[in-house]
């Protein structure tokens, strides 16, 4: 007697075959357009690391718990291990590589360094991107709001206090810069006849 599969099981195999089909997608990452040929089930994390070579986004738990893979998608912090690459097509994606410009650390990266907001550094890219997205949405956040925001990511080394210190210092620095720029603009307008 021959071996066969019931129709219900072969239908599932046809579906599995479609999951292996690759799709050419366009990704806008750190201000640059990229194309990648990906299976529908490939995560954004894997596409960033393996297809685009952006290894600053770390692989942690792969369950969305630790936050090591946090990136910004259209300005919102997202766990790249939980998002499919095809879902990110035509979105603005920022990774930790976007923070430093021309070889200079960003204000947030300098604050993490200055306040010892990292130790082993494994979780740092996720915290930096979480903080960058958080500060863009809540530039006037106080320490309690910052503490609440960073509780979304896991760090096994710092105890979080120095991370909160670094983010609070960055927020204060950005507020001071905004206030100075606003005063300069106002003074220029008054001086113009």
C-alpha positions as CSV (number, residue, x, y, z in Angstrom):
1,X,0.0,0.0,0.0
2,X,1.3,3.4,-0.9
3,X,2.1,6.2,1.5
4,X,-0.1,9.3,1.2
5,X,-1.1,12.4,3.1
6,X,-4.7,13.5,3.7
7,X,-5.8,16.6,1.9
8,X,-5.9,18.6,5.1
9,X,-2.2,18.0,5.7
10,X,-1.1,18.7,2.1
11,X,-3.0,22.1,2.4
12,X,-0.8,22.9,5.3
13,X,2.3,22.0,3.3
14,X,1.3,24.3,0.5
15,X,1.0,27.1,3.1
16,X,4.5,26.2,4.4
17,X,5.8,26.5,0.9
18,X,4.5,30.1,0.7
19,X,6.3,30.9,3.9
20,X,9.6,30.0,2.1
21,X,9.0,32.3,-0.8
22,X,11.2,35.4,-0.8
23,X,10.0,38.9,-1.3
24,X,12.0,41.9,-2.4
25,X,11.3,44.7,0.1
26,X,12.5,48.2,0.5
27,X,13.7,49.4,3.9
28,X,14.6,52.9,4.9
29,X,17.2,52.5,7.6
30,X,19.2,55.3,9.2
31,X,18.2,57.6,6.3
32,X,19.4,55.3,3.6
33,X,17.3,53.2,1.2
34,X,18.0,49.5,1.1
35,X,16.5,46.5,-0.6
36,X,16.5,43.0,0.9
37,X,15.2,39.7,-0.4
38,X,13.5,38.1,2.7
39,X,11.1,35.3,3.6
40,X,7.9,36.6,5.1
41,X,8.8,35.0,8.5
42,X,12.2,36.8,8.7
43,X,12.3,39.2,11.6
44,X,13.4,42.8,11.3
45,X,16.2,42.0,13.7
46,X,17.6,39.3,11.4
47,X,17.2,41.5,8.3
48,X,19.1,44.3,10.0
49,X,21.9,42.1,11.2
50,X,22.2,39.5,8.4
51,X,21.0,41.3,5.3
52,X,22.1,44.9,6.0
53,X,25.1,44.2,8.2
54,X,23.9,46.5,11.0
55,X,25.0,44.5,14.0
56,X,24.6,47.2,16.6
57,X,21.1,45.9,17.2
58,X,21.6,42.9,19.6
59,X,19.9,39.5,19.7
60,X,18.8,38.9,23.2
61,X,15.9,36.8,24.3
62,X,14.1,36.7,20.9
63,X,10.8,36.9,22.8
64,X,10.4,40.7,23.1
65,X,11.2,40.6,26.8
66,X,14.7,42.0,27.2
67,X,14.7,45.0,24.8
68,X,18.3,44.5,23.5
69,X,16.9,44.6,20.0
70,X,15.0,47.9,20.4
71,X,15.0,50.1,17.3
72,X,12.8,53.0,16.3
73,X,10.2,52.5,13.6
74,X,8.6,55.7,12.6
75,X,9.8,57.2,15.8
76,X,8.4,54.5,18.1
77,X,10.5,52.1,20.1
78,X,9.9,48.6,18.7
79,X,11.3,45.2,19.5
80,X,12.9,44.1,16.3
81,X,12.7,40.5,17.2
82,X,8.9,40.7,17.3
83,X,8.4,42.5,14.0
84,X,8.7,40.9,10.6
85,X,10.9,42.7,8.1
86,X,8.0,42.8,5.6
87,X,6.0,44.8,8.1
88,X,8.7,47.4,8.2
89,X,8.6,48.1,4.5
90,X,8.3,51.8,3.7
91,X,8.8,52.7,7.4
92,X,11.6,55.0,8.8
93,X,13.8,52.7,10.8
94,X,16.6,53.9,13.1
95,X,19.2,51.7,14.7
96,X,21.9,52.5,17.2
97,X,24.2,53.2,14.3
98,X,22.2,56.3,13.5
99,X,23.1,58.1,16.8
100,X,26.8,58.9,16.2
101,X,27.4,61.3,13.4
102,X,30.8,61.8,11.7
103,X,32.5,59.6,14.3
104,X,31.3,61.7,17.2
105,X,29.1,60.3,19.9
106,X,25.6,61.8,20.3
107,X,24.7,63.6,23.4
108,X,22.8,60.5,24.7
109,X,25.8,58.3,24.1
110,X,28.1,60.8,25.8
111,X,25.8,60.9,28.8
112,X,25.7,57.1,29.0
113,X,29.5,57.1,29.0
114,X,29.8,60.0,31.5
115,X,27.3,58.6,33.9
116,X,28.5,55.0,33.6
117,X,25.2,54.0,32.2
118,X,26.7,50.8,30.8
119,X,28.9,48.0,32.0
120,X,29.0,44.9,29.9
121,X,27.3,47.0,27.1
122,X,25.1,44.2,25.7
123,X,21.8,45.9,26.5
124,X,23.1,49.4,25.8
125,X,22.0,49.7,22.1
126,X,18.4,48.8,23.1
127,X,18.5,51.3,26.0
128,X,19.9,54.1,23.8
129,X,17.2,53.6,21.2
130,X,14.4,53.3,23.8
131,X,15.7,56.5,25.4
132,X,16.0,58.3,22.0
133,X,12.4,57.5,21.2
134,X,11.2,58.3,24.7
135,X,12.9,61.7,24.8
136,X,11.6,62.6,21.4
137,X,8.0,62.0,22.7
138,X,8.5,63.3,26.2
139,X,11.4,65.9,26.2
140,X,10.3,67.3,29.6
141,X,10.2,63.9,31.3
142,X,11.1,63.8,35.0
143,X,13.2,61.1,36.7
144,X,10.1,59.0,37.7
145,X,8.8,59.0,34.1
146,X,12.3,58.0,32.8
147,X,12.5,55.2,35.4
148,X,9.1,53.9,34.2
149,X,10.2,54.0,30.6
150,X,13.5,52.2,31.1
151,X,11.7,49.5,33.1
152,X,10.7,48.1,29.7
153,X,14.2,46.9,29.0
154,X,16.4,44.6,31.0
155,X,19.9,45.2,32.3
156,X,21.7,42.7,34.6
157,X,24.7,45.0,35.4
158,X,23.9,48.6,36.2
159,X,20.9,48.5,38.5
160,X,19.3,51.1,36.2
161,X,20.2,54.2,38.4
162,X,23.1,55.2,36.1
163,X,20.9,54.7,33.0
164,X,18.2,57.0,34.5
165,X,21.0,59.5,35.4
166,X,22.3,59.5,31.8
167,X,18.8,59.9,30.3
168,X,17.9,62.7,32.7
169,X,21.1,64.5,32.0
170,X,20.4,64.2,28.2
171,X,16.9,65.6,28.7
172,X,18.2,68.5,30.7
173,X,20.9,69.2,28.1
174,X,18.4,69.2,25.3
175,X,16.0,71.4,27.2
176,X,18.8,73.9,27.8
177,X,19.8,73.9,24.2
178,X,16.2,74.4,23.1
179,X,15.8,77.3,25.5
180,X,19.0,78.9,24.3
181,X,18.0,78.5,20.6
182,X,14.5,79.9,21.4
183,X,16.1,83.0,23.1
184,X,18.5,83.5,20.2
185,X,15.6,83.3,17.6
186,X,13.5,85.7,19.7
187,X,16.4,88.2,20.0
188,X,17.0,88.0,16.3
189,X,13.4,88.7,15.5
190,X,13.3,91.7,17.8
191,X,16.5,93.1,16.3
192,X,15.1,92.9,12.8
193,X,13.5,96.3,11.8
